[in-house]
Amino acid sequence: MRPRFPLVLLALVVVLALAVTGCGGDDDGGDSDADIVTEKTELLAGIPQDGALLGEADAPVTITEYLDLQCPFCMRASEELLPDLLTEFVKPGTVSIEGRPIVQIGPASGDGALGAYAAGEQDKMWEFTEITLANQEGEESGWLDRELMEGIASDIGLDVDKWAEDYTSDAAASWVSGGLTAAANDEAQGVPHFVIEGPGGREVIPGLGTLDQFREAIAGVS
């Protein structure tokens, strides 16, 4: 689990990230690998999405996942945990997952969070975030740029012009800032950080966690 920046530094990172959101990246980028796009779209096929929420809106248990799109442990959660959580809990309607990309590693994380919000405005945030995580190349190494994100938006069938408009909107900036506030309120000390809530209470899994931990937490709040 990556430790959290102090809140003041997080706020500064948001400001820096928002300052560059209108600019395209100069580093090599482009469309994501076709195999990754196919794999992730098939993984999520048939599961309802509404903005940041994946799964049935009336699912009795909700998992909030705080993540940074540049975080390697968040990529591991995507690869090692999400497929089993979808099969066992989300597809049957027991659990929904709210994704909250936040800014922890650096300005590009803010750009990624804005891109995720814009994809969520067309109910494909999860395809966007999963494919972005799968394209990781290193923290603040230039890979997470506008060119890559526009390529992903196109690959998953978004209206790219609308995505670009939403990406630079005040609503997107507010959502990213709100994610930091929510993470602080949920005492997220790093990413990934999972908050599991249901009629039986609330459980927290800091860090990557295991599938058995999630099973136990979900059972405990159900």
Short mmCIF file of the C-alpha atoms (twelve columns), coordinates in Angstrom:
data_MODEL
# 
_entry.id   MODEL 
# 
loop_
_atom_site.group_PDB 
_atom_site.id 
_atom_site.type_symbol 
_atom_site.label_atom_id 
_atom_site.label_alt_id 
_atom_site.label_comp_id 
_atom_site.label_asym_id 
_atom_site.label_seq_id 
_atom_site.Cartn_x 
_atom_site.Cartn_y 
_atom_site.Cartn_z 
_atom_site.pdbx_PDB_model_num 
ATOM 1   C CA . MET A 1   0.000   0.000   0.000   1 
ATOM 2   C CA . ARG A 2   1.401   3.394   -0.946  1 
ATOM 3   C CA . PRO A 3   1.393   5.879   1.990   1 
ATOM 4   C CA . ARG A 4   -0.722  8.972   1.672   1 
ATOM 5   C CA . PHE A 5   0.629   12.450  0.974   1 
ATOM 6   C CA . PRO A 6   -0.114  15.033  3.676   1 
ATOM 7   C CA . LEU A 7   -3.416  16.718  2.834   1 
ATOM 8   C CA . VAL A 8   -1.794  20.076  2.046   1 
ATOM 9   C CA . LEU A 9   0.475   18.431  -0.520  1 
ATOM 10  C CA . LEU A 10  -2.468  16.555  -1.993  1 
ATOM 11  C CA . ALA A 11  -4.298  19.831  -2.469  1 
ATOM 12  C CA . LEU A 12  -1.221  21.282  -4.178  1 
ATOM 13  C CA . VAL A 13  -1.036  18.285  -6.495  1 
ATOM 14  C CA . VAL A 14  -4.681  18.859  -7.470  1 
ATOM 15  C CA . VAL A 15  -3.911  22.475  -8.341  1 
ATOM 16  C CA . LEU A 16  -0.907  21.406  -10.422 1 
ATOM 17  C CA . ALA A 17  -2.895  18.689  -12.155 1 
ATOM 18  C CA . LEU A 18  -5.768  20.980  -13.024 1 
ATOM 19  C CA . ALA A 19  -3.327  23.561  -14.352 1 
ATOM 20  C CA . VAL A 20  -2.207  21.218  -17.130 1 
ATOM 21  C CA . THR A 21  -5.474  19.497  -18.004 1 
ATOM 22  C CA . GLY A 22  -6.005  21.474  -21.186 1 
ATOM 23  C CA . CYS A 23  -2.676  20.396  -22.703 1 
ATOM 24  C CA . GLY A 24  -1.942  17.280  -24.712 1 
ATOM 25  C CA . GLY A 25  1.127   15.226  -23.761 1 
ATOM 26  C CA . ASP A 26  4.303   15.375  -25.806 1 
ATOM 27  C CA . ASP A 27  5.490   11.901  -24.788 1 
ATOM 28  C CA . ASP A 28  4.875   8.858   -26.942 1 
ATOM 29  C CA . GLY A 29  1.393   7.519   -26.308 1 
ATOM 30  C CA . GLY A 30  -1.476  6.572   -28.537 1 
ATOM 31  C CA . ASP A 31  -4.134  3.958   -28.520 1 
ATOM 32  C CA . SER A 32  -4.001  1.286   -25.856 1 
ATOM 33  C CA . ASP A 33  -3.261  -2.314  -26.822 1 
ATOM 34  C CA . ALA A 34  -6.237  -3.962  -28.524 1 
ATOM 35  C CA . ASP A 35  -5.914  -7.094  -26.423 1 
ATOM 36  C CA . ILE A 36  -6.157  -5.056  -23.211 1 
ATOM 37  C CA . VAL A 37  -9.240  -3.250  -24.482 1 
ATOM 38  C CA . THR A 38  -10.915 -6.529  -25.402 1 
ATOM 39  C CA . GLU A 39  -10.015 -8.167  -22.092 1 
ATOM 40  C CA . LYS A 40  -11.332 -5.308  -19.959 1 
ATOM 41  C CA . THR A 41  -14.503 -4.683  -21.941 1 
ATOM 42  C CA . GLU A 42  -15.336 -8.392  -21.785 1 
ATOM 43  C CA . LEU A 43  -14.657 -8.407  -18.038 1 
ATOM 44  C CA . LEU A 44  -17.180 -5.601  -17.502 1 
ATOM 45  C CA . ALA A 45  -19.723 -6.640  -20.127 1 
ATOM 46  C CA . GLY A 46  -23.311 -6.774  -18.904 1 
ATOM 47  C CA . ILE A 47  -22.610 -5.081  -15.550 1 
ATOM 48  C CA . PRO A 48  -24.601 -1.865  -15.012 1 
ATOM 49  C CA . GLN A 49  -22.659 1.365   -14.652 1 
ATOM 50  C CA . ASP A 50  -23.832 4.769   -13.476 1 
ATOM 51  C CA . GLY A 51  -21.022 7.281   -13.318 1 
ATOM 52  C CA . ALA A 52  -18.488 5.915   -10.839 1 
ATOM 53  C CA . LEU A 53  -20.772 3.089   -9.661  1 
ATOM 54  C CA . LEU A 54  -20.314 -0.434  -11.008 1 
ATOM 55  C CA . GLY A 55  -23.113 -2.910  -10.319 1 
ATOM 56  C CA . GLU A 56  -26.744 -2.748  -9.303  1 
ATOM 57  C CA . ALA A 57  -27.698 0.565   -7.705  1 
ATOM 58  C CA . ASP A 58  -29.758 -1.238  -5.057  1 
ATOM 59  C CA . ALA A 59  -27.053 -3.764  -4.130  1 
ATOM 60  C CA . PRO A 60  -27.144 -4.189  -0.332  1 
ATOM 61  C CA . VAL A 61  -23.365 -3.802  0.037   1 
ATOM 62  C CA . THR A 62  -21.223 -1.054  -1.477  1 
ATOM 63  C CA . ILE A 63  -17.439 -1.037  -1.747  1 
ATOM 64  C CA . THR A 64  -15.760 2.328   -2.214  1 
ATOM 65  C CA . GLU A 65  -12.304 1.944   -3.722  1 
ATOM 66  C CA . TYR A 66  -9.839  4.821   -3.486  1 
ATOM 67  C CA . LEU A 67  -7.106  4.436   -6.080  1 
ATOM 68  C CA . ASP A 68  -4.475  6.314   -8.021  1 
ATOM 69  C CA . LEU A 69  -4.195  5.409   -11.684 1 
ATOM 70  C CA . GLN A 70  -0.392  5.489   -11.447 1 
ATOM 71  C CA . CYS A 71  -0.238  3.220   -8.377  1 
ATOM 72  C CA . PRO A 72  1.203   -0.265  -9.056  1 
ATOM 73  C CA . PHE A 73  -0.700  -1.750  -6.102  1 
ATOM 74  C CA . CYS A 74  -3.928  -0.398  -7.590  1 
ATOM 75  C CA . MET A 75  -3.010  -2.152  -10.829 1 
ATOM 76  C CA . ARG A 76  -2.530  -5.361  -8.852  1 
ATOM 77  C CA . ALA A 77  -5.967  -4.921  -7.261  1 
ATOM 78  C CA . SER A 78  -7.391  -4.562  -10.762 1 
ATOM 79  C CA . GLU A 79  -5.703  -7.738  -11.953 1 
ATOM 80  C CA . GLU A 80  -5.799  -9.942  -8.839  1 
ATOM 81  C CA . LEU A 81  -8.995  -8.969  -6.998  1 
ATOM 82  C CA . LEU A 82  -11.521 -7.342  -9.293  1 
ATOM 83  C CA . PRO A 83  -12.321 -10.322 -11.561 1 
ATOM 84  C CA . ASP A 84  -13.198 -12.522 -8.559  1 
ATOM 85  C CA . LEU A 85  -15.181 -9.752  -6.858  1 
ATOM 86  C CA . LEU A 86  -17.187 -9.255  -10.036 1 
ATOM 87  C CA . THR A 87  -17.908 -12.961 -10.414 1 
ATOM 88  C CA . GLU A 88  -18.792 -13.688 -6.790  1 
ATOM 89  C CA . PHE A 89  -20.520 -10.501 -5.696  1 
ATOM 90  C CA . VAL A 90  -21.140 -7.802  -8.309  1 
ATOM 91  C CA . LYS A 91  -22.701 -9.834  -11.110 1 
ATOM 92  C CA . PRO A 92  -25.133 -11.588 -8.708  1 
ATOM 93  C CA . GLY A 93  -26.238 -8.153  -7.431  1 
ATOM 94  C CA . THR A 94  -24.889 -8.525  -3.892  1 
ATOM 95  C CA . VAL A 95  -22.248 -5.791  -4.117  1 
ATOM 96  C CA . SER A 96  -21.672 -2.606  -6.078  1 
ATOM 97  C CA . ILE A 97  -18.301 -0.867  -6.298  1 
ATOM 98  C CA . GLU A 98  -17.763 2.881   -6.431  1 
ATOM 99  C CA . GLY A 99  -14.428 3.849   -7.960  1 
ATOM 100 C CA . ARG A 100 -12.780 7.020   -6.644  1 
ATOM 101 C CA . PRO A 101 -9.548  7.803   -8.469  1 
ATOM 102 C CA . ILE A 102 -7.624  10.306  -6.359  1 
ATOM 103 C CA . VAL A 103 -4.406  12.297  -6.667  1 
ATOM 104 C CA . GLN A 104 -1.578  10.840  -4.648  1 
ATOM 105 C CA . ILE A 105 1.482   10.240  -6.785  1 
ATOM 106 C CA . GLY A 106 1.654   13.409  -8.870  1 
ATOM 107 C CA . PRO A 107 -0.017  15.757  -11.360 1 
ATOM 108 C CA . ALA A 108 -0.616  13.041  -13.971 1 
ATOM 109 C CA . SER A 109 -2.767  11.242  -11.398 1 
ATOM 110 C CA . GLY A 110 -5.005  14.293  -11.406 1 
ATOM 111 C CA . ASP A 111 -5.226  14.181  -15.177 1 
ATOM 112 C CA . GLY A 112 -6.195  10.502  -14.950 1 
ATOM 113 C CA . ALA A 113 -8.863  11.198  -12.359 1 
ATOM 114 C CA . LEU A 114 -10.339 13.913  -14.568 1 
ATOM 115 C CA . GLY A 115 -10.335 11.496  -17.495 1 
ATOM 116 C CA . ALA A 116 -12.097 8.883   -15.382 1 
ATOM 117 C CA . TYR A 117 -14.794 11.375  -14.409 1 
ATOM 118 C CA . ALA A 118 -15.318 12.333  -18.062 1 
ATOM 119 C CA . ALA A 119 -15.667 8.662   -19.037 1 
ATOM 120 C CA . GLY A 120 -18.130 8.205   -16.188 1 
ATOM 121 C CA . GLU A 121 -20.319 10.904  -17.695 1 
ATOM 122 C CA . GLN A 122 -20.898 8.365   -20.479 1 
ATOM 123 C CA . ASP A 123 -21.134 5.461   -17.991 1 
ATOM 124 C CA . LYS A 124 -17.830 3.894   -18.985 1 
ATOM 125 C CA . MET A 125 -15.591 4.995   -16.153 1 
ATOM 126 C CA . TRP A 126 -14.666 1.428   -15.273 1 
ATOM 127 C CA . GLU A 127 -13.512 0.523   -18.772 1 
ATOM 128 C CA . PHE A 128 -11.445 3.699   -18.769 1 
ATOM 129 C CA . THR A 129 -9.829  3.121   -15.383 1 
ATOM 130 C CA . GLU A 130 -9.172  -0.587  -15.933 1 
ATOM 131 C CA . ILE A 131 -7.514  -0.018  -19.298 1 
ATOM 132 C CA . THR A 132 -5.523  2.914   -17.946 1 
ATOM 133 C CA . LEU A 133 -4.231  0.812   -15.047 1 
ATOM 134 C CA . ALA A 134 -3.241  -1.925  -17.481 1 
ATOM 135 C CA . ASN A 135 -1.171  0.609   -19.446 1 
ATOM 136 C CA . GLN A 136 1.004   1.594   -16.484 1 
ATOM 137 C CA . GLU A 137 4.669   2.223   -17.230 1 
ATOM 138 C CA . GLY A 138 5.929   3.966   -14.086 1 
ATOM 139 C CA . GLU A 139 5.086   6.761   -11.698 1 
ATOM 140 C CA . GLU A 140 5.195   10.227  -13.293 1 
ATOM 141 C CA . SER A 141 7.136   8.864   -16.266 1 
ATOM 142 C CA . GLY A 142 5.006   10.541  -18.929 1 
ATOM 143 C CA . TRP A 143 2.832   7.625   -20.006 1 
ATOM 144 C CA . LEU A 144 -0.426  8.945   -18.513 1 
ATOM 145 C CA . ASP A 145 -1.014  11.790  -20.919 1 
ATOM 146 C CA . ARG A 146 -3.828  13.296  -22.947 1 
ATOM 147 C CA . GLU A 147 -2.964  11.291  -26.052 1 
ATOM 148 C CA . LEU A 148 -3.246  7.965   -24.234 1 
ATOM 149 C CA . MET A 149 -6.502  8.944   -22.547 1 
ATOM 150 C CA . GLU A 150 -8.099  10.135  -25.765 1 
ATOM 151 C CA . GLY A 151 -7.041  6.871   -27.387 1 
ATOM 152 C CA . ILE A 152 -8.692  4.888   -24.599 1 
ATOM 153 C CA . ALA A 153 -11.827 7.025   -24.830 1 
ATOM 154 C CA . SER A 154 -12.026 6.266   -28.546 1 
ATOM 155 C CA . ASP A 155 -11.277 2.562   -28.074 1 
ATOM 156 C CA . ILE A 156 -14.161 2.091   -25.625 1 
ATOM 157 C CA . GLY A 157 -16.629 3.866   -27.875 1 
ATOM 158 C CA . LEU A 158 -16.989 7.202   -26.134 1 
ATOM 159 C CA . ASP A 159 -17.956 10.417  -27.844 1 
ATOM 160 C CA . VAL A 160 -14.431 11.821  -27.621 1 
ATOM 161 C CA . ASP A 161 -15.525 15.438  -28.122 1 
ATOM 162 C CA . LYS A 162 -17.927 15.149  -25.197 1 
ATOM 163 C CA . TRP A 163 -15.252 13.367  -23.157 1 
ATOM 164 C CA . ALA A 164 -12.833 16.248  -23.829 1 
ATOM 165 C CA . GLU A 165 -15.449 18.815  -22.831 1 
ATOM 166 C CA . ASP A 166 -16.273 16.987  -19.599 1 
ATOM 167 C CA . TYR A 167 -12.552 16.448  -18.875 1 
ATOM 168 C CA . THR A 168 -11.959 20.199  -18.647 1 
ATOM 169 C CA . SER A 169 -15.211 21.037  -16.881 1 
ATOM 170 C CA . ASP A 170 -15.633 22.639  -13.465 1 
ATOM 171 C CA . ALA A 171 -17.692 19.589  -12.475 1 
ATOM 172 C CA . ALA A 172 -14.713 17.311  -13.144 1 
ATOM 173 C CA . ALA A 173 -12.380 19.503  -11.081 1 
ATOM 174 C CA . SER A 174 -14.910 19.537  -8.246  1 
ATOM 175 C CA . TRP A 175 -15.248 15.742  -8.375  1 
ATOM 176 C CA . VAL A 176 -11.495 15.225  -8.165  1 
ATOM 177 C CA . SER A 177 -11.222 17.644  -5.248  1 
ATOM 178 C CA . GLY A 178 -14.183 15.933  -3.571  1 
ATOM 179 C CA . GLY A 179 -12.431 12.596  -3.882  1 
ATOM 180 C CA . LEU A 180 -9.551  13.878  -1.775  1 
ATOM 181 C CA . THR A 181 -11.958 15.125  0.862   1 
ATOM 182 C CA . ALA A 182 -13.817 11.817  0.903   1 
ATOM 183 C CA . ALA A 183 -10.529 9.891   1.186   1 
ATOM 184 C CA . ALA A 184 -9.476  12.033  4.140   1 
ATOM 185 C CA . ASN A 185 -12.858 11.534  5.816   1 
ATOM 186 C CA . ASP A 186 -12.520 7.779   5.305   1 
ATOM 187 C CA . GLU A 187 -9.023  7.924   6.826   1 
ATOM 188 C CA . ALA A 188 -7.385  6.457   3.749   1 
ATOM 189 C CA . GLN A 189 -3.703  6.233   4.616   1 
ATOM 190 C CA . GLY A 190 -2.724  5.075   1.146   1 
ATOM 191 C CA . VAL A 191 -4.030  3.477   -2.011  1 
ATOM 192 C CA . PRO A 192 -5.699  1.226   -2.738  1 
ATOM 193 C CA . HIS A 193 -8.067  1.684   0.196   1 
ATOM 194 C CA . PHE A 194 -11.444 -0.059  0.390   1 
ATOM 195 C CA . VAL A 195 -14.470 0.871   2.489   1 
ATOM 196 C CA . ILE A 196 -17.159 -1.826  2.631   1 
ATOM 197 C CA . GLU A 197 -20.604 -0.726  3.849   1 
ATOM 198 C CA . GLY A 198 -23.907 -2.550  4.227   1 
ATOM 199 C CA . PRO A 199 -26.902 -2.988  6.533   1 
ATOM 200 C CA . GLY A 200 -24.693 -4.764  9.080   1 
ATOM 201 C CA . GLY A 201 -22.118 -2.009  9.415   1 
ATOM 202 C CA . ARG A 202 -18.817 -0.881  7.944   1 
ATOM 203 C CA . GLU A 203 -15.469 -2.564  7.360   1 
ATOM 204 C CA . VAL A 204 -12.203 -1.166  5.999   1 
ATOM 205 C CA . ILE A 205 -9.487  -2.975  4.054   1 
ATOM 206 C CA . PRO A 206 -6.383  -0.792  3.764   1 
ATOM 207 C CA . GLY A 207 -4.033  -1.833  1.026   1 
ATOM 208 C CA . LEU A 208 -4.334  -4.613  -1.489  1 
ATOM 209 C CA . GLY A 209 -6.090  -7.149  0.742   1 
ATOM 210 C CA . THR A 210 -6.974  -10.709 -0.191  1 
ATOM 211 C CA . LEU A 211 -10.120 -12.229 -1.624  1 
ATOM 212 C CA . ASP A 212 -10.756 -13.993 1.697   1 
ATOM 213 C CA . GLN A 213 -10.575 -10.650 3.513   1 
ATOM 214 C CA . PHE A 214 -13.194 -9.244  1.164   1 
ATOM 215 C CA . ARG A 215 -15.419 -12.291 1.612   1 
ATOM 216 C CA . GLU A 216 -15.225 -11.907 5.379   1 
ATOM 217 C CA . ALA A 217 -15.833 -8.146  5.282   1 
ATOM 218 C CA . ILE A 218 -18.800 -8.473  2.913   1 
ATOM 219 C CA . ALA A 219 -20.327 -11.184 5.093   1 
ATOM 220 C CA . GLY A 220 -19.784 -9.020  8.164   1 
ATOM 221 C CA . VAL A 221 -21.717 -6.035  6.812   1 
ATOM 222 C CA . SER A 222 -24.441 -7.949  4.975   1 
# 
